[in-house]
Amino acid sequence: MNANQIINMIMRLVMRKAINKGIDAGINRATRGRKQSAPPPPQPAAAPAPPADEGTNDGPTQAEIRERRRARRAVRQARQADRAARK
């Protein structure tokens, strides 16, 4: 094996790692916390008032929490599949 082959082998290894890290970073950035582009739908004019003893609950509902968890899990699985496909 001559010096040219060794240098080429090392350069391919370094470039492969750099490109994979760049792709991973781009995917992570693209899939991280997207904001809604459309404005929220208008609220009905006569919304029922919450009962006085419960107060207002501005937090997410259980369904929203479950949907966010599912979305995170799907993103995680997609990233793992992407990494496994490149190996």
MDAnalysis code that builds the backbone (N, CA, C; Angstrom):
import MDAnalysis as mda
import numpy as np

u = mda.Universe.empty(261, n_residues=87, atom_resindex=np.repeat(np.arange(87), 3), trajectory=True)
u.add_TopologyAttr("name", ["N", "CA", "C"] * 87)
u.add_TopologyAttr("resid", np.arange(1, 88))
u.add_TopologyAttr("resname", ["MET", "ASN", "ALA", "ASN", "GLN", "ILE", "ILE", "ASN", "MET", "ILE", "MET", "ARG", "LEU", "VAL", "MET", "ARG", "LYS", "ALA", "ILE", "ASN", "LYS", "GLY", "ILE", "ASP", "ALA", "GLY", "ILE", "ASN", "ARG", "ALA", "THR", "ARG", "GLY", "ARG", "LYS", "GLN", "SER", "ALA", "PRO", "PRO", "PRO", "PRO", "GLN", "PRO", "ALA", "ALA", "ALA", "PRO", "ALA", "PRO", "PRO", "ALA", "ASP", "GLU", "GLY", "THR", "ASN", "ASP", "GLY", "PRO", "THR", "GLN", "ALA", "GLU", "ILE", "ARG", "GLU", "ARG", "ARG", "ARG", "ALA", "ARG", "ARG", "ALA", "VAL", "ARG", "GLN", "ALA", "ARG", "GLN", "ALA", "ASP", "ARG", "ALA", "ALA", "ARG", "LYS"])
u.atoms.positions = np.array([
    [0.848, -1.172, 0.000],
    [0.000, 0.000, 0.000],
    [0.898, 1.241, 0.000],
    [0.648, 2.138, -0.927],
    [1.492, 3.337, -0.968],
    [0.838, 4.494, -0.218],
    [1.558, 5.574, -0.107],
    [1.107, 6.726, 0.685],
    [-0.176, 7.342, 0.110],
    [-0.298, 7.336, -1.216],
    [-1.477, 7.930, -1.848],
    [-2.749, 7.166, -1.441],
    [-2.688, 5.865, -1.416],
    [-3.855, 5.070, -1.021],
    [-4.224, 5.300, 0.439],
    [-3.220, 5.400, 1.296],
    [-3.477, 5.634, 2.724],
    [-4.121, 6.999, 2.931],
    [-3.600, 8.008, 2.253],
    [-4.161, 9.357, 2.384],
    [-5.598, 9.380, 1.880],
    [-5.862, 8.738, 0.752],
    [-7.229, 8.693, 0.219],
    [-8.171, 7.985, 1.184],
    [-7.713, 6.897, 1.793],
    [-8.545, 6.145, 2.720],
    [-8.905, 7.008, 3.937],
    [-7.934, 7.715, 4.463],
    [-8.178, 8.579, 5.632],
    [-9.100, 9.735, 5.261],
    [-8.899, 10.321, 4.099],
    [-9.750, 11.439, 3.676],
    [-11.198, 10.984, 3.476],
    [-11.405, 9.806, 2.911],
    [-12.769, 9.288, 2.750],
    [-13.437, 9.089, 4.096],
    [-12.690, 8.557, 5.072],
    [-13.236, 8.333, 6.410],
    [-13.645, 9.661, 7.054],
    [-12.768, 10.652, 6.983],
    [-13.045, 11.962, 7.593],
    [-14.236, 12.628, 6.906],
    [-14.257, 12.593, 5.586],
    [-15.352, 13.232, 4.857],
    [-16.685, 12.535, 5.136],
    [-16.688, 11.220, 5.229],
    [-17.915, 10.483, 5.507],
    [-18.479, 10.887, 6.858],
    [-17.615, 10.977, 7.864],
    [-18.078, 11.375, 9.193],
    [-18.592, 12.810, 9.203],
    [-17.885, 13.708, 8.532],
    [-18.302, 15.109, 8.501],
    [-19.643, 15.273, 7.796],
    [-19.818, 14.584, 6.685],
    [-21.068, 14.698, 5.941],
    [-22.222, 14.113, 6.751],
    [-22.006, 12.973, 7.391],
    [-23.069, 12.373, 8.202],
    [-23.457, 13.270, 9.370],
    [-22.472, 13.901, 10.007],
    [-22.800, 14.823, 11.104],
    [-23.587, 16.018, 10.592],
    [-23.241, 16.509, 9.423],
    [-23.976, 17.628, 8.835],
    [-25.408, 17.253, 8.502],
    [-25.590, 16.062, 7.962],
    [-26.938, 15.598, 7.636],
    [-27.755, 15.429, 8.914],
    [-27.161, 14.823, 9.937],
    [-27.861, 14.655, 11.208],
    [-28.263, 16.005, 11.802],
    [-27.350, 16.965, 11.765],
    [-27.650, 18.286, 12.318],
    [-28.780, 18.962, 11.538],
    [-28.764, 18.827, 10.215],
    [-29.822, 19.418, 9.399],
    [-31.178, 18.794, 9.676],
    [-31.206, 17.471, 9.806],
    [-32.467, 16.788, 10.096],
    [-32.969, 17.186, 11.480],
    [-32.075, 17.228, 12.458],
    [-32.476, 17.619, 13.809],
    [-33.034, 19.038, 13.818],
    [-32.401, 19.927, 13.101],
    [-32.871, 21.307, 13.081],
    [-34.203, 21.425, 12.354],
    [-34.382, 20.668, 11.285],
    [-35.616, 20.753, 10.511],
    [-36.802, 20.160, 11.269],
    [-36.562, 19.164, 12.088],
    [-37.663, 18.502, 12.782],
    [-37.903, 19.048, 14.173],
    [-37.128, 20.014, 14.599],
    [-37.253, 20.545, 15.958],
    [-38.303, 21.639, 15.999],
    [-39.311, 21.485, 16.852],
    [-40.302, 22.496, 17.207],
    [-40.779, 23.405, 16.104],
    [-41.464, 22.889, 15.129],
    [-42.003, 23.744, 14.081],
    [-43.165, 24.557, 14.627],
    [-43.265, 25.780, 14.150],
    [-44.371, 26.635, 14.559],
    [-45.448, 26.573, 13.483],
    [-46.678, 26.789, 13.883],
    [-47.770, 26.746, 12.930],
    [-47.696, 27.961, 12.028],
    [-47.826, 27.744, 10.722],
    [-47.779, 28.860, 9.784],
    [-49.157, 29.510, 9.641],
    [-50.227, 28.736, 9.810],
    [-51.572, 29.281, 9.692],
    [-52.026, 29.811, 11.050],
    [-52.785, 30.903, 11.043],
    [-53.291, 31.422, 12.322],
    [-54.301, 30.452, 12.916],
    [-54.471, 30.458, 14.229],
    [-55.437, 29.549, 14.847],
    [-56.854, 29.893, 14.405],
    [-57.736, 28.899, 14.362],
    [-59.113, 29.173, 13.938],
    [-59.799, 30.103, 14.931],
    [-60.750, 30.907, 14.462],
    [-61.433, 31.834, 15.372],
    [-62.257, 31.084, 16.413],
    [-62.288, 31.653, 17.606],
    [-63.047, 31.056, 18.699],
    [-64.513, 31.429, 18.569],
    [-65.430, 30.553, 19.004],
    [-66.851, 30.918, 18.959],
    [-67.119, 32.115, 19.876],
    [-68.098, 32.910, 19.494],
    [-68.397, 34.147, 20.220],
    [-68.880, 33.873, 21.639],
    [-69.705, 32.880, 21.829],
    [-70.283, 32.604, 23.137],
    [-69.717, 31.293, 23.677],
    [-68.489, 31.341, 24.137],
    [-67.873, 30.145, 24.705],
    [-68.398, 29.936, 26.120],
    [-68.706, 28.697, 26.482],
    [-69.212, 28.466, 27.844],
    [-68.133, 28.771, 28.878],
    [-68.534, 29.424, 29.945],
    [-67.604, 29.783, 31.004],
    [-67.298, 28.554, 31.857],
    [-66.045, 28.410, 32.340],
    [-65.727, 27.275, 33.192],
    [-66.408, 27.422, 34.550],
    [-66.685, 26.326, 35.216],
    [-67.288, 26.423, 36.553],
    [-66.387, 27.211, 37.499],
    [-66.997, 27.909, 38.440],
    [-66.255, 28.798, 39.327],
    [-65.278, 28.042, 40.215],
    [-65.589, 26.802, 40.598],
    [-64.715, 26.082, 41.520],
    [-63.501, 25.464, 40.839],
    [-63.531, 25.286, 39.514],
    [-62.399, 24.668, 38.818],
    [-61.369, 25.681, 38.360],
    [-61.730, 26.877, 38.057],
    [-60.796, 27.861, 37.550],
    [-60.520, 27.605, 36.076],
    [-59.573, 28.349, 35.508],
    [-59.242, 28.160, 34.093],
    [-58.038, 27.251, 33.974],
    [-58.065, 26.437, 32.942],
    [-56.955, 25.521, 32.688],
    [-56.409, 25.850, 31.304],
    [-55.331, 26.617, 31.260],
    [-54.745, 27.017, 29.987],
    [-53.715, 26.015, 29.490],
    [-53.436, 24.973, 30.238],
    [-52.440, 23.979, 29.843],
    [-52.973, 23.046, 28.773],
    [-52.084, 22.212, 28.222],
    [-52.513, 21.273, 27.182],
    [-53.396, 20.171, 27.756],
    [-54.287, 19.676, 26.926],
    [-55.164, 18.589, 27.348],
    [-54.415, 17.268, 27.287],
    [-54.991, 16.225, 27.830],
    [-54.345, 14.905, 27.813],
    [-54.165, 14.425, 26.379],
    [-55.134, 14.690, 25.519],
    [-55.033, 14.272, 24.119],
    [-53.865, 14.977, 23.427],
    [-53.689, 16.262, 23.711],
    [-52.568, 16.995, 23.113],
    [-51.232, 16.451, 23.606],
    [-51.151, 16.149, 24.884],
    [-49.920, 15.608, 25.456],
    [-49.580, 14.272, 24.802],
    [-50.595, 13.400, 24.654],
    [-50.374, 12.094, 24.018],
    [-49.931, 12.268, 22.566],
    [-50.527, 13.214, 21.851],
    [-50.169, 13.442, 20.454],
    [-48.727, 13.950, 20.340],
    [-48.315, 14.818, 21.245],
    [-46.935, 15.302, 21.232],
    [-45.951, 14.171, 21.506],
    [-46.297, 13.291, 22.437],
    [-45.426, 12.148, 22.717],
    [-45.307, 11.241, 21.507],
    [-46.433, 10.993, 20.845],
    [-46.398, 10.161, 19.634],
    [-45.522, 10.799, 18.556],
    [-45.653, 12.116, 18.402],
    [-44.854, 12.814, 17.392],
    [-43.371, 12.726, 17.725],
    [-43.021, 12.931, 19.004],
    [-41.609, 12.819, 19.406],
    [-41.071, 11.423, 19.152],
    [-41.886, 10.422, 19.488],
    [-41.468, 9.033, 19.281],
    [-41.265, 8.755, 17.789],
    [-42.151, 9.275, 16.945],
    [-42.026, 9.073, 15.503],
    [-40.758, 9.732, 14.966],
    [-40.454, 10.924, 15.450],
    [-39.232, 11.615, 15.018],
    [-38.004, 10.831, 15.457],
    [-38.024, 10.356, 16.696],
    [-36.892, 9.576, 17.215],
    [-36.675, 8.318, 16.375],
    [-37.759, 7.624, 16.040],
    [-37.643, 6.418, 15.235],
    [-37.149, 6.733, 13.827],
    [-37.586, 7.845, 13.266],
    [-37.127, 8.233, 11.932],
    [-35.637, 8.539, 11.942],
    [-35.168, 9.215, 12.986],
    [-33.736, 9.504, 13.086],
    [-32.924, 8.222, 13.214],
    [-33.403, 7.287, 14.044],
    [-32.695, 6.018, 14.200],
    [-32.655, 5.252, 12.890],
    [-33.763, 5.230, 12.159],
    [-33.800, 4.538, 10.876],
    [-32.851, 5.193, 9.882],
    [-32.792, 6.528, 9.911],
    [-31.899, 7.245, 9.015],
    [-30.434, 6.903, 9.311],
    [-30.096, 6.892, 10.583],
    [-28.717, 6.553, 10.964],
    [-28.372, 5.111, 10.598],
    [-29.310, 4.207, 10.819],
    [-29.070, 2.799, 10.515],
    [-28.936, 2.595, 9.000],
    [-29.668, 3.361, 8.212],
    [-29.611, 3.211, 6.764],
    [-28.273, 3.661, 6.202],
    [-27.634, 4.612, 6.870],
    [-26.344, 5.109, 6.382],
    [-25.169, 4.252, 6.784],
    [-25.361, 3.342, 7.731],
    [-24.239, 2.511, 8.185],
    [-23.997, 1.366, 7.271],
])
